[in-house]
Amino acid sequence: MKTNVLLKLILILAFFSVQAGIRAQGADVQPEIGIAEHLDSIIPVGITFNNEQKQAVSLRGIIHKPTILILIYFDCPGICPQLLSGVSDAMDKIDMELGKDYQAISVSFNSLDTPEKAAEKKLNFLGKKSRSHASDWVYLTGDSANIHALTNHLGYMFQPAGLDFIHPSCIIILSPDGKVTRYLYGTTFLPFDLKMALIEARKGQSRPTINRVLEYCFNYDPEGRKYTLAVTKISATIIIFLAAVLLIILLIRSGRKKDKTKK
């Protein structure tokens, strides 16, 4: 009898924990912002942008090596500069040569950004090694139609917030034929992870990202312009896990008692 009551209490606690997590997620995270991984999708031919020299280029047409694709906007006061610095730092630490083994493309999702501003920002974030291969790290700008065609195709969801944008932070790895093979999340990247992602891209191998757990554990705070720990969602998950463990223990003990009674 006591066991049944305890089980009911556990189930009630788990139910309210789930509801709290759902409410917290609905209040803190806008569903239209984030990443929906579109692995194995290929960049369409018709998406065009302007490079730093104001030349119109087909994004698909300039991809001919394993590629690091970085979505940013140039006046970002938050995570975009950190993302560019993190990518540049990781590129400088891998034993692969930009231009020979891979290429990098930064695309602004702000239609107001210009080729002139792209050229300026590019100089700011070229690393020691990448500076000698500047032509192989292209900065692109474009109109809203091409921007949304690309971001929708990649599953990259962002929203304007005044003069700024609320957006996720990641880099997208493409194969030489423009196929999406990996999403790497955050603003800093382990050289080993980046190198392996580029090697896999060269072979055309796609892999889901284990680090997507970060999207569940962290929320983006637009006011503080940073990621914050999603305490409610994490605590709800822990409570549910502990409740499940306790439930299993009680079921095992109950089964053992029945066996002893039969004997």
C-alpha positions as CSV (number, residue, x, y, z in Angstrom):
1,M,0.0,0.0,0.0
2,K,2.8,2.4,0.9
3,T,4.6,1.6,-2.3
4,N,1.5,2.4,-4.4
5,V,1.1,5.8,-2.7
6,L,4.8,6.6,-3.1
7,L,4.6,5.7,-6.8
8,K,1.7,8.0,-7.3
9,L,3.6,10.8,-5.6
10,I,6.6,10.2,-7.9
11,L,4.4,10.3,-11.0
12,I,2.7,13.5,-9.8
13,L,6.1,15.1,-9.1
14,A,7.4,14.1,-12.5
15,F,4.3,15.4,-14.3
16,F,4.6,18.9,-12.7
17,S,8.4,18.9,-13.4
18,V,7.7,18.3,-17.1
19,Q,5.1,21.0,-17.1
20,A,7.5,23.4,-15.5
21,G,10.1,22.6,-18.0
22,I,7.7,23.1,-20.9
23,R,6.5,26.5,-19.5
24,A,10.1,27.6,-18.9
25,Q,11.0,26.7,-22.5
26,G,8.0,28.5,-23.9
27,A,8.8,31.6,-21.9
28,D,12.5,31.8,-22.4
29,V,13.1,30.3,-25.8
30,Q,11.4,31.6,-28.9
31,P,10.7,28.5,-31.2
32,E,11.6,30.5,-34.3
33,I,15.2,31.0,-33.1
34,G,17.8,28.2,-33.2
35,I,19.1,25.5,-35.4
36,A,17.2,22.7,-37.2
37,E,20.0,20.6,-38.6
38,H,19.6,19.9,-42.3
39,L,22.4,17.3,-42.8
40,D,23.1,16.0,-46.3
41,S,21.2,19.0,-47.9
42,I,23.1,20.6,-50.7
43,I,23.4,24.4,-51.2
44,P,21.2,25.4,-54.1
45,V,22.9,26.9,-57.2
46,G,20.7,30.0,-57.4
47,I,21.7,31.7,-54.1
48,T,23.9,34.7,-54.9
49,F,25.8,37.2,-52.8
50,N,28.4,40.0,-53.2
51,N,32.0,39.5,-52.2
52,E,34.3,42.1,-50.7
53,Q,35.1,43.3,-54.2
54,K,31.4,44.0,-54.9
55,Q,31.3,41.1,-57.3
56,A,28.2,39.0,-57.5
57,V,29.0,35.3,-56.9
58,S,27.0,32.1,-56.6
59,L,27.6,30.7,-53.1
60,R,27.4,27.2,-54.5
61,G,29.8,28.2,-57.3
62,I,32.6,29.3,-55.0
63,I,32.5,26.1,-52.9
64,H,35.1,23.7,-54.2
65,K,36.8,22.4,-51.0
66,P,35.7,21.4,-47.5
67,T,34.2,24.6,-46.3
68,I,33.6,26.4,-42.9
69,L,30.5,28.4,-43.3
70,I,30.0,31.2,-40.7
71,L,26.7,33.1,-40.4
72,I,27.1,36.4,-38.7
73,Y,26.3,40.1,-39.0
74,F,29.0,42.8,-38.8
75,D,27.6,45.2,-36.2
76,C,26.8,42.4,-33.7
77,P,27.7,43.6,-30.2
78,G,27.5,40.1,-28.7
79,I,28.6,36.7,-29.9
80,C,29.5,37.3,-33.6
81,P,33.0,38.8,-32.8
82,Q,33.6,35.9,-30.4
83,L,32.5,33.4,-33.0
84,L,34.8,34.9,-35.6
85,S,37.7,35.0,-33.2
86,G,37.1,31.5,-32.1
87,V,37.0,30.2,-35.7
88,S,40.2,32.1,-36.6
89,D,42.0,30.8,-33.5
90,A,41.0,27.2,-34.3
91,M,42.0,27.6,-37.9
92,D,45.5,28.8,-36.8
93,K,45.9,25.7,-34.6
94,I,45.0,22.9,-37.1
95,D,47.7,21.4,-39.3
96,M,45.7,22.0,-42.4
97,E,46.3,24.9,-44.9
98,L,43.5,27.4,-45.7
99,G,43.1,27.5,-49.4
100,K,44.8,24.1,-50.0
101,D,42.9,21.8,-47.7
102,Y,39.8,23.8,-47.0
103,Q,38.2,27.3,-47.4
104,A,36.1,29.6,-45.2
105,I,33.1,31.7,-46.0
106,S,31.4,34.3,-43.8
107,V,27.9,35.3,-44.7
108,S,26.1,38.3,-43.2
109,F,22.4,37.7,-42.5
110,N,21.9,41.5,-42.2
111,S,20.8,42.8,-45.6
112,L,22.1,46.3,-44.7
113,D,25.7,45.1,-44.4
114,T,27.9,46.2,-47.4
115,P,30.9,44.8,-49.2
116,E,33.0,47.7,-47.8
117,K,32.1,46.7,-44.3
118,A,32.8,43.1,-45.1
119,A,36.3,43.9,-46.2
120,E,36.9,45.9,-43.0
121,K,35.7,43.1,-40.8
122,K,37.6,40.5,-42.7
123,L,40.9,42.2,-41.9
124,N,40.0,42.3,-38.2
125,F,39.5,38.6,-37.9
126,L,42.1,37.0,-40.1
127,G,44.5,35.0,-38.0
128,K,48.3,34.7,-38.4
129,K,48.1,31.7,-40.7
130,S,44.9,32.7,-42.5
131,R,46.2,36.3,-43.3
132,S,48.5,34.9,-45.9
133,H,45.5,33.1,-47.6
134,A,43.0,35.9,-47.3
135,S,41.4,35.2,-50.6
136,D,40.4,31.8,-49.4
137,W,38.3,33.3,-46.5
138,V,35.5,35.1,-48.4
139,Y,33.1,37.6,-46.7
140,L,29.7,37.8,-48.4
141,T,26.8,40.2,-48.2
142,G,23.4,40.1,-50.0
143,D,19.8,41.0,-50.1
144,S,17.1,39.6,-47.8
145,A,15.7,37.2,-50.4
146,N,19.1,35.3,-50.8
147,I,19.8,35.6,-47.1
148,H,16.6,33.8,-46.2
149,A,16.9,31.3,-49.0
150,L,20.3,30.3,-47.5
151,T,19.3,30.4,-43.8
152,N,16.1,28.5,-44.4
153,H,17.9,25.9,-46.4
154,L,20.4,25.4,-43.5
155,G,17.8,25.5,-40.8
156,Y,19.4,28.6,-39.3
157,M,16.6,30.6,-37.6
158,F,17.1,34.2,-36.3
159,Q,15.0,37.2,-35.6
160,P,15.6,40.9,-35.7
161,A,15.5,42.8,-32.3
162,G,15.6,46.5,-33.0
163,L,18.8,47.2,-34.9
164,D,20.3,43.9,-33.7
165,F,19.4,40.2,-34.2
166,I,18.8,37.3,-31.8
167,H,20.5,34.3,-33.4
168,P,22.3,31.0,-32.6
169,S,26.0,30.6,-32.6
170,C,27.5,27.9,-34.7
171,I,29.6,27.1,-37.8
172,I,28.4,24.8,-40.6
173,I,30.8,22.4,-42.4
174,L,30.2,21.8,-46.1
175,S,31.6,19.1,-48.4
176,P,33.3,20.2,-51.7
177,D,30.0,19.7,-53.5
178,G,28.2,22.0,-51.1
179,K,26.6,19.3,-48.9
180,V,26.0,20.0,-45.2
181,T,28.0,17.5,-43.2
182,R,28.3,19.0,-39.6
183,Y,27.1,21.7,-37.3
184,L,29.6,22.8,-34.6
185,Y,28.1,24.9,-31.8
186,G,29.4,27.7,-29.6
187,T,32.0,30.4,-30.1
188,T,35.2,28.5,-29.5
189,F,36.2,25.2,-31.2
190,L,38.7,22.5,-30.4
191,P,41.2,22.3,-33.2
192,F,40.8,18.5,-33.2
193,D,37.0,18.8,-33.7
194,L,37.4,21.3,-36.5
195,K,40.0,19.2,-38.2
196,M,38.0,16.0,-38.0
197,A,34.9,17.8,-39.3
198,L,36.8,19.1,-42.3
199,I,38.3,15.6,-43.0
200,E,34.8,14.1,-42.8
201,A,33.5,16.8,-45.1
202,R,36.2,16.0,-47.7
203,K,35.0,12.4,-47.7
204,G,31.3,13.6,-47.9
205,Q,30.5,12.0,-44.5
206,S,27.8,13.8,-42.4
207,R,27.4,13.4,-38.6
208,P,24.8,14.7,-36.2
209,T,26.2,17.0,-33.5
210,I,26.4,15.6,-29.9
211,N,26.8,19.2,-28.7
212,R,23.2,19.9,-29.5
213,V,22.6,19.2,-25.8
214,L,23.9,22.8,-25.3
215,E,20.8,24.1,-27.0
216,Y,18.7,22.4,-24.4
217,C,20.9,23.5,-21.4
218,F,21.3,27.1,-22.4
219,N,19.0,29.9,-23.4
220,Y,20.0,33.1,-25.2
221,D,19.5,36.3,-23.2
222,P,18.9,39.1,-25.6
223,E,19.2,41.8,-23.0
224,G,22.5,40.6,-21.6
225,R,23.5,39.3,-25.1
226,K,24.8,36.1,-23.8
227,Y,23.8,32.4,-23.2
228,T,22.5,31.6,-19.7
229,L,22.0,28.3,-18.0
230,A,18.5,27.0,-18.4
231,V,18.2,26.0,-14.7
232,T,14.5,25.1,-14.8
233,K,14.7,22.8,-17.7
234,I,17.8,21.1,-16.3
235,S,16.4,20.7,-12.9
236,A,13.2,19.3,-14.3
237,T,15.2,16.7,-16.3
238,I,17.2,15.7,-13.3
239,I,14.0,15.3,-11.2
240,I,12.4,13.1,-13.9
241,F,15.6,11.0,-14.1
242,L,15.8,10.5,-10.3
243,A,12.1,9.7,-10.2
244,A,12.6,7.1,-12.9
245,V,15.5,5.6,-11.0
246,L,13.5,5.5,-7.8
247,L,10.6,3.9,-9.6
248,I,12.8,1.2,-11.0
249,I,14.3,0.5,-7.5
250,L,10.8,0.2,-6.0
251,L,9.6,-2.1,-8.7
252,I,12.7,-4.4,-8.2
253,R,12.2,-4.4,-4.4
254,S,8.5,-5.1,-4.8
255,G,9.3,-8.0,-7.2
256,R,11.8,-9.5,-4.7
257,K,9.2,-9.3,-1.8
258,K,6.7,-11.2,-3.9
259,D,9.2,-13.9,-4.7
260,K,10.0,-14.3,-1.0
261,T,6.3,-14.5,-0.1
262,K,5.8,-17.3,-2.7
263,K,8.7,-19.2,-1.2
